[in-house]
Amino acid sequence: MKKTEKFTGSLKDFDGFLATVAQKLRSHSLLIEGEPVVFPQGEELEFSIKFDDNEEKTQLSIKCKFDKKEDVEEDVDEE
């Protein structure tokens, strides 16, 4: 399920936004549309930064991907 929050502002506002997001990621308190962003502990992350500059507009994207681990219940035989 995709969740998005959009903002507009100045370059100073964007700088503050990045600082806030980074701090919330470190403290495990980042929420997007009220949903917590939970990173797997000890798992490898795939991340990138992209800069696209064309005649119409410029775009900067930061992306992080990781596999979701499902909680696996162990079958315990009761004797």
Secondary structure in CASP SS format (residue, H / E / C, confidence):
PFRMAT SS
TARGET T0000
AUTHOR 0000-0000-0000
METHOD secondary structure of the structure
MODEL  1
M C 1.00
K C 1.00
K C 1.00
T C 1.00
E C 1.00
K C 1.00
F C 1.00
T C 1.00
G C 1.00
S C 1.00
L H 1.00
K H 1.00
D H 1.00
F H 1.00
D H 1.00
G H 1.00
F H 1.00
L H 1.00
A H 1.00
T H 1.00
V H 1.00
A H 1.00
Q H 1.00
K H 1.00
L H 1.00
R H 1.00
S C 1.00
H C 1.00
S C 1.00
L C 1.00
L E 1.00
I E 1.00
E C 1.00
G C 1.00
E E 1.00
P E 1.00
V C 1.00
V C 1.00
F C 1.00
P C 1.00
Q C 1.00
G C 1.00
E C 1.00
E C 1.00
L C 1.00
E E 1.00
F E 1.00
S E 1.00
I E 1.00
K E 1.00
F E 1.00
D E 1.00
D E 1.00
N C 1.00
E C 1.00
E C 1.00
K C 1.00
T E 1.00
Q E 1.00
L E 1.00
S E 1.00
I E 1.00
K E 1.00
C E 1.00
K E 1.00
F C 1.00
D C 1.00
K C 1.00
K C 1.00
E C 1.00
D C 1.00
V C 1.00
E C 1.00
E C 1.00
D C 1.00
V C 1.00
D C 1.00
E C 1.00
E C 1.00
END
